[in-house]
Amino acid sequence: MKHPYLPGFILQELNRNPEFVIKLQENQGFPDLEKFKAEVNLEIDNGILKPIEGEQLFINVLSLSIFPFIAKPLIKVFLKSSDKEYKQLMNDRKTEVSDFIINSIKA
């Protein structure tokens, strides 16, 4: 919410310069997919999560989080929402996405 144009900027840079992601990986906050997959597998083994590939879960979380910002004009038209309504919708997504993901993977 603080940086709604960041996903679009990153996608634009990736399309313009595919090596841009290598620079992103150097960032300390860049996701470690191998660690994520190991944690997912551990939770599956412990019966906490339904079986799911870590890559698929990562893509689901990423998609559900980023797409609404990239598709803002499309979403606003389809939902006939004002800027204020769209902002509220995005605030509501904080819990909606969490609940959706948790309910889709918990055993």
Biopython code that builds the backbone (N, CA, C, O; Angstrom):
import numpy as np
from Bio.PDB.StructureBuilder import StructureBuilder

atoms = [
    (1, "MET", "N", (0.829, -1.196, 0.000)),
    (1, "MET", "CA", (0.000, 0.000, 0.000)),
    (1, "MET", "C", (0.872, 1.258, 0.000)),
    (1, "MET", "O", (0.505, 2.270, -0.597)),
    (2, "LYS", "N", (2.023, 1.191, 0.670)),
    (2, "LYS", "CA", (2.896, 2.366, 0.727)),
    (2, "LYS", "C", (3.539, 2.668, -0.620)),
    (2, "LYS", "O", (3.837, 3.824, -0.919)),
    (3, "HIS", "N", (3.756, 1.634, -1.439)),
    (3, "HIS", "CA", (4.447, 1.794, -2.720)),
    (3, "HIS", "C", (3.664, 1.078, -3.823)),
    (3, "HIS", "O", (4.136, 0.075, -4.359)),
    (4, "PRO", "N", (2.464, 1.584, -4.170)),
    (4, "PRO", "CA", (1.612, 0.867, -5.117)),
    (4, "PRO", "C", (2.184, 0.761, -6.533)),
    (4, "PRO", "O", (1.757, -0.096, -7.306)),
    (5, "TYR", "N", (3.135, 1.612, -6.878)),
    (5, "TYR", "CA", (3.696, 1.572, -8.232)),
    (5, "TYR", "C", (4.932, 0.673, -8.323)),
    (5, "TYR", "O", (5.443, 0.440, -9.418)),
    (6, "LEU", "N", (5.413, 0.171, -7.190)),
    (6, "LEU", "CA", (6.621, -0.661, -7.182)),
    (6, "LEU", "C", (6.465, -1.944, -8.005)),
    (6, "LEU", "O", (7.364, -2.256, -8.786)),
    (7, "PRO", "N", (5.374, -2.701, -7.873)),
    (7, "PRO", "CA", (5.252, -3.916, -8.691)),
    (7, "PRO", "C", (5.304, -3.625, -10.191)),
    (7, "PRO", "O", (5.967, -4.340, -10.943)),
    (8, "GLY", "N", (4.607, -2.582, -10.621)),
    (8, "GLY", "CA", (4.625, -2.217, -12.032)),
    (8, "GLY", "C", (6.010, -1.799, -12.493)),
    (8, "GLY", "O", (6.446, -2.157, -13.587)),
    (9, "PHE", "N", (6.698, -1.038, -11.649)),
    (9, "PHE", "CA", (8.053, -0.608, -11.981)),
    (9, "PHE", "C", (8.977, -1.819, -12.128)),
    (9, "PHE", "O", (9.752, -1.900, -13.080)),
    (10, "ILE", "N", (8.893, -2.742, -11.197)),
    (10, "ILE", "CA", (9.749, -3.927, -11.249)),
    (10, "ILE", "C", (9.456, -4.744, -12.504)),
    (10, "ILE", "O", (10.383, -5.210, -13.166)),
    (11, "LEU", "N", (8.183, -4.921, -12.836)),
    (11, "LEU", "CA", (7.842, -5.665, -14.056)),
    (11, "LEU", "C", (8.341, -4.950, -15.307)),
    (11, "LEU", "O", (8.835, -5.583, -16.240)),
    (12, "GLN", "N", (8.208, -3.642, -15.317)),
    (12, "GLN", "CA", (8.701, -2.862, -16.452)),
    (12, "GLN", "C", (10.212, -3.032, -16.598)),
    (12, "GLN", "O", (10.715, -3.207, -17.708)),
    (13, "GLU", "N", (10.925, -2.981, -15.492)),
    (13, "GLU", "CA", (12.376, -3.146, -15.527)),
    (13, "GLU", "C", (12.768, -4.562, -15.946)),
    (13, "GLU", "O", (13.741, -4.750, -16.676)),
    (14, "LEU", "N", (12.016, -5.546, -15.488)),
    (14, "LEU", "CA", (12.296, -6.935, -15.876)),
    (14, "LEU", "C", (12.081, -7.142, -17.370)),
    (14, "LEU", "O", (12.831, -7.878, -18.012)),
    (15, "ASN", "N", (11.061, -6.495, -17.921)),
    (15, "ASN", "CA", (10.812, -6.596, -19.361)),
    (15, "ASN", "C", (11.873, -5.859, -20.165)),
    (15, "ASN", "O", (12.271, -6.308, -21.240)),
    (16, "ARG", "N", (12.322, -4.742, -19.646)),
    (16, "ARG", "CA", (13.323, -3.937, -20.327)),
    (16, "ARG", "C", (14.715, -4.537, -20.176)),
    (16, "ARG", "O", (15.521, -4.516, -21.106)),
    (17, "ASN", "N", (14.982, -5.072, -18.987)),
    (17, "ASN", "CA", (16.311, -5.575, -18.659)),
    (17, "ASN", "C", (16.162, -6.822, -17.783)),
    (17, "ASN", "O", (16.129, -6.701, -16.558)),
    (18, "PRO", "N", (16.072, -8.008, -18.374)),
    (18, "PRO", "CA", (15.858, -9.237, -17.594)),
    (18, "PRO", "C", (16.926, -9.486, -16.523)),
    (18, "PRO", "O", (16.664, -10.196, -15.552)),
    (19, "GLU", "N", (18.101, -8.925, -16.680)),
    (19, "GLU", "CA", (19.164, -9.108, -15.685)),
    (19, "GLU", "C", (18.891, -8.298, -14.407)),
    (19, "GLU", "O", (19.598, -8.437, -13.408)),
    (20, "PHE", "N", (17.863, -7.458, -14.458)),
    (20, "PHE", "CA", (17.491, -6.634, -13.306)),
    (20, "PHE", "C", (17.224, -7.489, -12.070)),
    (20, "PHE", "O", (17.508, -7.071, -10.948)),
    (21, "VAL", "N", (16.679, -8.684, -12.279)),
    (21, "VAL", "CA", (16.355, -9.561, -11.152)),
    (21, "VAL", "C", (17.618, -9.978, -10.407)),
    (21, "VAL", "O", (17.570, -10.225, -9.202)),
    (22, "ILE", "N", (18.735, -10.057, -11.101)),
    (22, "ILE", "CA", (19.996, -10.402, -10.433)),
    (22, "ILE", "C", (20.355, -9.321, -9.426)),
    (22, "ILE", "O", (20.834, -9.619, -8.332)),
    (23, "LYS", "N", (20.126, -8.076, -9.793)),
    (23, "LYS", "CA", (20.369, -6.975, -8.854)),
    (23, "LYS", "C", (19.401, -7.050, -7.675)),
    (23, "LYS", "O", (19.773, -6.770, -6.535)),
    (24, "LEU", "N", (18.165, -7.427, -7.959)),
    (24, "LEU", "CA", (17.180, -7.558, -6.886)),
    (24, "LEU", "C", (17.589, -8.640, -5.897)),
    (24, "LEU", "O", (17.405, -8.480, -4.691)),
    (25, "GLN", "N", (18.143, -9.743, -6.400)),
    (25, "GLN", "CA", (18.539, -10.851, -5.533)),
    (25, "GLN", "C", (19.617, -10.442, -4.539)),
    (25, "GLN", "O", (19.746, -11.058, -3.481)),
    (26, "GLU", "N", (20.379, -9.429, -4.859)),
    (26, "GLU", "CA", (21.436, -8.968, -3.969)),
    (26, "GLU", "C", (20.868, -8.228, -2.755)),
    (26, "GLU", "O", (21.563, -8.028, -1.759)),
    (27, "ASN", "N", (19.611, -7.830, -2.849)),
    (27, "ASN", "CA", (18.942, -7.134, -1.760)),
    (27, "ASN", "C", (18.731, -8.095, -0.596)),
    (27, "ASN", "O", (18.291, -9.228, -0.788)),
    (28, "GLN", "N", (19.046, -7.638, 0.598)),
    (28, "GLN", "CA", (18.942, -8.483, 1.790)),
    (28, "GLN", "C", (17.522, -9.004, 2.012)),
    (28, "GLN", "O", (17.350, -10.100, 2.546)),
    (29, "GLY", "N", (16.521, -8.254, 1.621)),
    (29, "GLY", "CA", (15.138, -8.660, 1.835)),
    (29, "GLY", "C", (14.569, -9.545, 0.739)),
    (29, "GLY", "O", (13.392, -9.901, 0.786)),
    (30, "PHE", "N", (15.383, -9.907, -0.246)),
    (30, "PHE", "CA", (14.901, -10.734, -1.347)),
    (30, "PHE", "C", (14.563, -12.128, -0.831)),
    (30, "PHE", "O", (15.340, -12.707, -0.071)),
    (31, "PRO", "N", (13.405, -12.683, -1.235)),
    (31, "PRO", "CA", (13.001, -13.995, -0.718)),
    (31, "PRO", "C", (13.995, -15.104, -1.063)),
    (31, "PRO", "O", (14.521, -15.168, -2.174)),
    (32, "ASP", "N", (14.234, -15.967, -0.091)),
    (32, "ASP", "CA", (15.077, -17.148, -0.291)),
    (32, "ASP", "C", (14.134, -18.320, -0.558)),
    (32, "ASP", "O", (13.599, -18.919, 0.375)),
    (33, "LEU", "N", (13.939, -18.636, -1.821)),
    (33, "LEU", "CA", (12.955, -19.648, -2.193)),
    (33, "LEU", "C", (13.309, -21.029, -1.656)),
    (33, "LEU", "O", (12.416, -21.797, -1.300)),
    (34, "GLU", "N", (14.587, -21.357, -1.593)),
    (34, "GLU", "CA", (14.980, -22.671, -1.072)),
    (34, "GLU", "C", (14.613, -22.798, 0.407)),
    (34, "GLU", "O", (14.127, -23.844, 0.840)),
    (35, "LYS", "N", (14.839, -21.758, 1.166)),
    (35, "LYS", "CA", (14.471, -21.764, 2.584)),
    (35, "LYS", "C", (12.949, -21.864, 2.730)),
    (35, "LYS", "O", (12.444, -22.608, 3.570)),
    (36, "PHE", "N", (12.236, -21.111, 1.906)),
    (36, "PHE", "CA", (10.780, -21.140, 1.926)),
    (36, "PHE", "C", (10.263, -22.550, 1.631)),
    (36, "PHE", "O", (9.394, -23.057, 2.340)),
    (37, "LYS", "N", (10.806, -23.188, 0.571)),
    (37, "LYS", "CA", (10.376, -24.536, 0.207)),
    (37, "LYS", "C", (10.674, -25.532, 1.324)),
    (37, "LYS", "O", (9.873, -26.430, 1.585)),
    (38, "ALA", "N", (11.812, -25.378, 1.979)),
    (38, "ALA", "CA", (12.158, -26.277, 3.086)),
    (38, "ALA", "C", (11.169, -26.119, 4.237)),
    (38, "ALA", "O", (10.756, -27.107, 4.845)),
    (39, "GLU", "N", (10.791, -24.881, 4.535)),
    (39, "GLU", "CA", (9.823, -24.634, 5.610)),
    (39, "GLU", "C", (8.453, -25.201, 5.253)),
    (39, "GLU", "O", (7.778, -25.779, 6.104)),
    (40, "VAL", "N", (8.046, -25.038, 4.006)),
    (40, "VAL", "CA", (6.765, -25.591, 3.559)),
    (40, "VAL", "C", (6.794, -27.115, 3.697)),
    (40, "VAL", "O", (5.853, -27.711, 4.222)),
    (41, "ASN", "N", (7.870, -27.739, 3.229)),
    (41, "ASN", "CA", (7.978, -29.204, 3.327)),
    (41, "ASN", "C", (7.967, -29.689, 4.770)),
    (41, "ASN", "O", (7.376, -30.725, 5.073)),
    (42, "LEU", "N", (8.611, -28.953, 5.653)),
    (42, "LEU", "CA", (8.615, -29.310, 7.073)),
    (42, "LEU", "C", (7.199, -29.266, 7.635)),
    (42, "LEU", "O", (6.790, -30.167, 8.368)),
    (43, "GLU", "N", (6.457, -28.227, 7.297)),
    (43, "GLU", "CA", (5.080, -28.103, 7.787)),
    (43, "GLU", "C", (4.177, -29.185, 7.186)),
    (43, "GLU", "O", (3.249, -29.659, 7.842)),
    (44, "ILE", "N", (4.448, -29.566, 5.956)),
    (44, "ILE", "CA", (3.689, -30.671, 5.342)),
    (44, "ILE", "C", (3.997, -31.961, 6.084)),
    (44, "ILE", "O", (3.090, -32.717, 6.434)),
    (45, "ASP", "N", (5.283, -32.210, 6.323)),
    (45, "ASP", "CA", (5.689, -33.419, 7.044)),
    (45, "ASP", "C", (5.097, -33.480, 8.440)),
    (45, "ASP", "O", (4.801, -34.564, 8.942)),
    (46, "ASN", "N", (4.922, -32.322, 9.074)),
    (46, "ASN", "CA", (4.358, -32.259, 10.425)),
    (46, "ASN", "C", (2.828, -32.277, 10.421)),
    (46, "ASN", "O", (2.208, -32.209, 11.482)),
    (47, "GLY", "N", (2.218, -32.369, 9.245)),
    (47, "GLY", "CA", (0.762, -32.442, 9.150)),
    (47, "GLY", "C", (0.061, -31.113, 9.327)),
    (47, "GLY", "O", (-1.159, -31.080, 9.491)),
    (48, "ILE", "N", (0.795, -30.023, 9.298)),
    (48, "ILE", "CA", (0.203, -28.695, 9.467)),
    (48, "ILE", "C", (-0.386, -28.191, 8.148)),
    (48, "ILE", "O", (-1.445, -27.562, 8.132)),
    (49, "LEU", "N", (0.312, -28.476, 7.042)),
    (49, "LEU", "CA", (-0.130, -28.023, 5.727)),
    (49, "LEU", "C", (-0.507, -29.192, 4.843)),
    (49, "LEU", "O", (0.025, -30.294, 4.979)),
    (50, "LYS", "N", (-1.439, -28.932, 3.928)),
    (50, "LYS", "CA", (-1.745, -29.888, 2.869)),
    (50, "LYS", "C", (-0.536, -29.948, 1.944)),
    (50, "LYS", "O", (0.215, -28.978, 1.837)),
    (51, "PRO", "N", (-0.349, -31.069, 1.283)),
    (51, "PRO", "CA", (0.759, -31.134, 0.322)),
    (51, "PRO", "C", (0.608, -30.080, -0.775)),
    (51, "PRO", "O", (-0.432, -29.977, -1.426)),
    (52, "ILE", "N", (1.662, -29.310, -0.957)),
    (52, "ILE", "CA", (1.720, -28.287, -2.001)),
    (52, "ILE", "C", (3.194, -28.040, -2.296)),
    (52, "ILE", "O", (4.032, -28.061, -1.395)),
    (53, "GLU", "N", (3.489, -27.812, -3.535)),
    (53, "GLU", "CA", (4.857, -27.478, -3.900)),
    (53, "GLU", "C", (5.149, -26.054, -3.428)),
    (53, "GLU", "O", (4.334, -25.151, -3.616)),
    (54, "GLY", "N", (6.300, -25.864, -2.823)),
    (54, "GLY", "CA", (6.673, -24.544, -2.327)),
    (54, "GLY", "C", (6.652, -23.479, -3.401)),
    (54, "GLY", "O", (6.267, -22.337, -3.149)),
    (55, "GLU", "N", (7.075, -23.861, -4.623)),
    (55, "GLU", "CA", (7.062, -22.902, -5.729)),
    (55, "GLU", "C", (5.643, -22.427, -6.034)),
    (55, "GLU", "O", (5.415, -21.246, -6.295)),
    (56, "GLN", "N", (4.692, -23.363, -5.998)),
    (56, "GLN", "CA", (3.300, -23.008, -6.282)),
    (56, "GLN", "C", (2.736, -22.082, -5.204)),
    (56, "GLN", "O", (2.039, -21.114, -5.509)),
    (57, "LEU", "N", (3.041, -22.384, -3.957)),
    (57, "LEU", "CA", (2.567, -21.527, -2.873)),
    (57, "LEU", "C", (3.181, -20.141, -2.986)),
    (57, "LEU", "O", (2.490, -19.139, -2.802)),
    (58, "PHE", "N", (4.458, -20.076, -3.283)),
    (58, "PHE", "CA", (5.141, -18.793, -3.453)),
    (58, "PHE", "C", (4.497, -17.979, -4.574)),
    (58, "PHE", "O", (4.243, -16.786, -4.412)),
    (59, "ILE", "N", (4.235, -18.628, -5.711)),
    (59, "ILE", "CA", (3.606, -17.930, -6.839)),
    (59, "ILE", "C", (2.207, -17.463, -6.466)),
    (59, "ILE", "O", (1.807, -16.359, -6.835)),
    (60, "ASN", "N", (1.457, -18.290, -5.738)),
    (60, "ASN", "CA", (0.108, -17.892, -5.311)),
    (60, "ASN", "C", (0.146, -16.646, -4.437)),
    (60, "ASN", "O", (-0.620, -15.708, -4.657)),
    (61, "VAL", "N", (1.023, -16.635, -3.459)),
    (61, "VAL", "CA", (1.129, -15.486, -2.563)),
    (61, "VAL", "C", (1.554, -14.245, -3.348)),
    (61, "VAL", "O", (0.974, -13.171, -3.192)),
    (62, "LEU", "N", (2.555, -14.405, -4.177)),
    (62, "LEU", "CA", (3.053, -13.292, -4.984)),
    (62, "LEU", "C", (1.955, -12.749, -5.892)),
    (62, "LEU", "O", (1.751, -11.537, -5.969)),
    (63, "SER", "N", (1.260, -13.630, -6.567)),
    (63, "SER", "CA", (0.210, -13.215, -7.508)),
    (63, "SER", "C", (-0.934, -12.497, -6.806)),
    (63, "SER", "O", (-1.385, -11.444, -7.255)),
    (64, "LEU", "N", (-1.392, -13.069, -5.715)),
    (64, "LEU", "CA", (-2.509, -12.462, -4.997)),
    (64, "LEU", "C", (-2.139, -11.105, -4.406)),
    (64, "LEU", "O", (-3.005, -10.256, -4.194)),
    (65, "SER", "N", (-0.866, -10.909, -4.145)),
    (65, "SER", "CA", (-0.411, -9.654, -3.550)),
    (65, "SER", "C", (-0.112, -8.575, -4.583)),
    (65, "SER", "O", (-0.394, -7.399, -4.354)),
    (66, "ILE", "N", (0.452, -8.968, -5.707)),
    (66, "ILE", "CA", (0.925, -7.991, -6.686)),
    (66, "ILE", "C", (-0.117, -7.641, -7.744)),
    (66, "ILE", "O", (-0.248, -6.477, -8.121)),
    (67, "PHE", "N", (-0.855, -8.632, -8.221)),
    (67, "PHE", "CA", (-1.772, -8.399, -9.332)),
    (67, "PHE", "C", (-2.738, -7.233, -9.103)),
    (67, "PHE", "O", (-2.930, -6.438, -10.023)),
    (68, "PRO", "N", (-3.350, -7.089, -7.933)),
    (68, "PRO", "CA", (-4.307, -5.993, -7.772)),
    (68, "PRO", "C", (-3.698, -4.601, -7.983)),
    (68, "PRO", "O", (-4.407, -3.669, -8.363)),
    (69, "PHE", "N", (-2.414, -4.458, -7.743)),
    (69, "PHE", "CA", (-1.778, -3.158, -7.958)),
    (69, "PHE", "C", (-1.446, -2.955, -9.436)),
    (69, "PHE", "O", (-1.574, -1.851, -9.965)),
    (70, "ILE", "N", (-1.024, -4.022, -10.087)),
    (70, "ILE", "CA", (-0.710, -3.929, -11.508)),
    (70, "ILE", "C", (-1.984, -3.719, -12.323)),
    (70, "ILE", "O", (-1.979, -2.996, -13.319)),
    (71, "ALA", "N", (-3.055, -4.343, -11.903)),
    (71, "ALA", "CA", (-4.322, -4.289, -12.640)),
    (71, "ALA", "C", (-5.291, -3.246, -12.073)),
    (71, "ALA", "O", (-6.496, -3.331, -12.309)),
    (72, "LYS", "N", (-4.786, -2.290, -11.348)),
    (72, "LYS", "CA", (-5.648, -1.285, -10.717)),
    (72, "LYS", "C", (-6.663, -0.675, -11.685)),
    (72, "LYS", "O", (-7.851, -0.645, -11.363)),
    (73, "PRO", "N", (-6.250, -0.194, -12.848)),
    (73, "PRO", "CA", (-7.254, 0.405, -13.748)),
    (73, "PRO", "C", (-8.337, -0.587, -14.154)),
    (73, "PRO", "O", (-9.515, -0.232, -14.207)),
    (74, "LEU", "N", (-7.956, -1.802, -14.436)),
    (74, "LEU", "CA", (-8.901, -2.837, -14.827)),
    (74, "LEU", "C", (-9.868, -3.157, -13.690)),
    (74, "LEU", "O", (-11.079, -3.243, -13.894)),
    (75, "ILE", "N", (-9.325, -3.329, -12.515)),
    (75, "ILE", "CA", (-10.147, -3.650, -11.341)),
    (75, "ILE", "C", (-11.132, -2.524, -11.054)),
    (75, "ILE", "O", (-12.309, -2.773, -10.793)),
    (76, "LYS", "N", (-10.650, -1.292, -11.103)),
    (76, "LYS", "CA", (-11.535, -0.146, -10.819)),
    (76, "LYS", "C", (-12.687, -0.074, -11.815)),
    (76, "LYS", "O", (-13.814, 0.245, -11.436)),
    (77, "VAL", "N", (-12.413, -0.368, -13.086)),
    (77, "VAL", "CA", (-13.478, -0.331, -14.093)),
    (77, "VAL", "C", (-14.475, -1.459, -13.861)),
    (77, "VAL", "O", (-15.685, -1.230, -13.843)),
    (78, "PHE", "N", (-13.964, -2.690, -13.680)),
    (78, "PHE", "CA", (-14.861, -3.824, -13.471)),
    (78, "PHE", "C", (-15.719, -3.650, -12.228)),
    (78, "PHE", "O", (-16.903, -3.984, -12.234)),
    (79, "LEU", "N", (-15.122, -3.126, -11.163)),
    (79, "LEU", "CA", (-15.862, -2.982, -9.909)),
    (79, "LEU", "C", (-16.577, -1.646, -9.790)),
    (79, "LEU", "O", (-17.295, -1.390, -8.823)),
    (80, "LYS", "N", (-16.365, -0.786, -10.807)),
    (80, "LYS", "CA", (-16.964, 0.558, -10.794)),
    (80, "LYS", "C", (-16.654, 1.266, -9.484)),
    (80, "LYS", "O", (-17.542, 1.827, -8.841)),
    (81, "SER", "N", (-15.370, 1.234, -9.091)),
    (81, "SER", "CA", (-14.990, 1.794, -7.803)),
    (81, "SER", "C", (-14.192, 3.083, -7.963)),
    (81, "SER", "O", (-13.468, 3.273, -8.940)),
    (82, "SER", "N", (-14.343, 3.943, -6.995)),
    (82, "SER", "CA", (-13.586, 5.196, -6.934)),
    (82, "SER", "C", (-12.202, 4.897, -6.369)),
    (82, "SER", "O", (-11.928, 3.777, -5.938)),
    (83, "ASP", "N", (-11.337, 5.899, -6.373)),
    (83, "ASP", "CA", (-10.019, 5.726, -5.762)),
    (83, "ASP", "C", (-10.147, 5.361, -4.290)),
    (83, "ASP", "O", (-9.412, 4.514, -3.784)),
    (84, "LYS", "N", (-11.075, 5.998, -3.615)),
    (84, "LYS", "CA", (-11.288, 5.726, -2.187)),
    (84, "LYS", "C", (-11.773, 4.284, -1.974)),
    (84, "LYS", "O", (-11.306, 3.598, -1.065)),
    (85, "GLU", "N", (-12.696, 3.839, -2.800)),
    (85, "GLU", "CA", (-13.210, 2.474, -2.683)),
    (85, "GLU", "C", (-12.122, 1.444, -3.011)),
    (85, "GLU", "O", (-12.025, 0.404, -2.359)),
    (86, "TYR", "N", (-11.313, 1.744, -4.019)),
    (86, "TYR", "CA", (-10.220, 0.848, -4.379)),
    (86, "TYR", "C", (-9.227, 0.749, -3.229)),
    (86, "TYR", "O", (-8.766, -0.344, -2.900)),
    (87, "LYS", "N", (-8.897, 1.874, -2.620)),
    (87, "LYS", "CA", (-7.956, 1.865, -1.489)),
    (87, "LYS", "C", (-8.511, 1.023, -0.344)),
    (87, "LYS", "O", (-7.766, 0.273, 0.287)),
    (88, "GLN", "N", (-9.798, 1.138, -0.071)),
    (88, "GLN", "CA", (-10.412, 0.326, 0.989)),
    (88, "GLN", "C", (-10.375, -1.156, 0.617)),
    (88, "GLN", "O", (-10.124, -2.011, 1.467)),
    (89, "LEU", "N", (-10.623, -1.447, -0.642)),
    (89, "LEU", "CA", (-10.561, -2.821, -1.130)),
    (89, "LEU", "C", (-9.166, -3.408, -0.909)),
    (89, "LEU", "O", (-9.032, -4.559, -0.494)),
    (90, "MET", "N", (-8.139, -2.621, -1.183)),
    (90, "MET", "CA", (-6.763, -3.087, -0.994)),
    (90, "MET", "C", (-6.440, -3.253, 0.494)),
    (90, "MET", "O", (-5.721, -4.177, 0.873)),
    (91, "ASN", "N", (-6.960, -2.375, 1.322)),
    (91, "ASN", "CA", (-6.790, -2.550, 2.769)),
    (91, "ASN", "C", (-7.461, -3.831, 3.241)),
    (91, "ASN", "O", (-6.908, -4.557, 4.067)),
    (92, "ASP", "N", (-8.643, -4.108, 2.722)),
    (92, "ASP", "CA", (-9.363, -5.336, 3.086)),
    (92, "ASP", "C", (-8.615, -6.582, 2.621)),
    (92, "ASP", "O", (-8.703, -7.635, 3.252)),
    (93, "ARG", "N", (-7.873, -6.462, 1.509)),
    (93, "ARG", "CA", (-7.144, -7.617, 0.973)),
    (93, "ARG", "C", (-6.064, -8.109, 1.918)),
    (93, "ARG", "O", (-5.663, -9.270, 1.842)),
    (94, "LYS", "N", (-5.588, -7.258, 2.800)),
    (94, "LYS", "CA", (-4.547, -7.686, 3.746)),
    (94, "LYS", "C", (-5.001, -8.930, 4.501)),
    (94, "LYS", "O", (-4.237, -9.886, 4.644)),
    (95, "THR", "N", (-6.223, -8.921, 4.977)),
    (95, "THR", "CA", (-6.726, -10.089, 5.696)),
    (95, "THR", "C", (-7.343, -11.104, 4.752)),
    (95, "THR", "O", (-7.271, -12.307, 5.002)),
    (96, "GLU", "N", (-7.953, -10.632, 3.663)),
    (96, "GLU", "CA", (-8.578, -11.548, 2.705)),
    (96, "GLU", "C", (-7.552, -12.513, 2.108)),
    (96, "GLU", "O", (-7.795, -13.717, 2.035)),
    (97, "VAL", "N", (-6.419, -11.983, 1.687)),
    (97, "VAL", "CA", (-5.398, -12.835, 1.075)),
    (97, "VAL", "C", (-4.833, -13.799, 2.108)),
    (97, "VAL", "O", (-4.655, -14.984, 1.827)),
    (98, "SER", "N", (-4.553, -13.293, 3.297)),
    (98, "SER", "CA", (-4.035, -14.172, 4.358)),
    (98, "SER", "C", (-5.011, -15.300, 4.641)),
    (98, "SER", "O", (-4.617, -16.466, 4.680)),
    (99, "ASP", "N", (-6.265, -14.971, 4.836)),
    (99, "ASP", "CA", (-7.280, -15.980, 5.124)),
    (99, "ASP", "C", (-7.403, -16.975, 3.959)),
    (99, "ASP", "O", (-7.508, -18.183, 4.176)),
    (100, "PHE", "N", (-7.388, -16.468, 2.754)),
    (100, "PHE", "CA", (-7.517, -17.322, 1.568)),
    (100, "PHE", "C", (-6.382, -18.320, 1.487)),
    (100, "PHE", "O", (-6.607, -19.511, 1.272)),
    (101, "ILE", "N", (-5.160, -17.836, 1.659)),
    (101, "ILE", "CA", (-3.982, -18.714, 1.584)),
    (101, "ILE", "C", (-4.020, -19.729, 2.725)),
    (101, "ILE", "O", (-3.845, -20.926, 2.494)),
    (102, "ILE", "N", (-4.242, -19.270, 3.928)),
    (102, "ILE", "CA", (-4.248, -20.175, 5.081)),
    (102, "ILE", "C", (-5.317, -21.247, 4.909)),
    (102, "ILE", "O", (-5.055, -22.426, 5.148)),
    (103, "ASN", "N", (-6.507, -20.853, 4.500)),
    (103, "ASN", "CA", (-7.583, -21.832, 4.340)),
    (103, "ASN", "C", (-7.332, -22.799, 3.194)),
    (103, "ASN", "O", (-7.865, -23.908, 3.189)),
    (104, "SER", "N", (-6.529, -22.390, 2.228)),
    (104, "SER", "CA", (-6.264, -23.280, 1.102)),
    (104, "SER", "C", (-5.156, -24.302, 1.394)),
    (104, "SER", "O", (-5.056, -25.318, 0.706)),
    (105, "ILE", "N", (-4.327, -24.039, 2.409)),
    (105, "ILE", "CA", (-3.194, -24.948, 2.642)),
    (105, "ILE", "C", (-3.232, -25.665, 3.981)),
    (105, "ILE", "O", (-2.507, -26.642, 4.167)),
    (106, "LYS", "N", (-4.044, -25.215, 4.908)),
    (106, "LYS", "CA", (-4.006, -25.893, 6.216)),
    (106, "LYS", "C", (-4.639, -27.276, 6.119)),
    (106, "LYS", "O", (-5.643, -27.492, 5.440)),
    (107, "ALA", "N", (-4.011, -28.185, 6.818)),
    (107, "ALA", "CA", (-4.450, -29.574, 6.775)),
    (107, "ALA", "C", (-5.725, -29.764, 7.574)),
    (107, "ALA", "O", (-6.245, -30.876, 7.651)),
]
sb = StructureBuilder()
sb.init_structure("model")
sb.init_model(0)
sb.init_chain("A")
sb.init_seg("    ")
for serial, (resi, resn, name, xyz) in enumerate(atoms, 1):
    if name == "N":
        sb.init_residue(resn, " ", resi, " ")
    sb.init_atom(name, np.array(xyz, "f"), 0.0, 1.0, " ", f" {name:<3s}", serial, name[0])
structure = sb.get_structure()
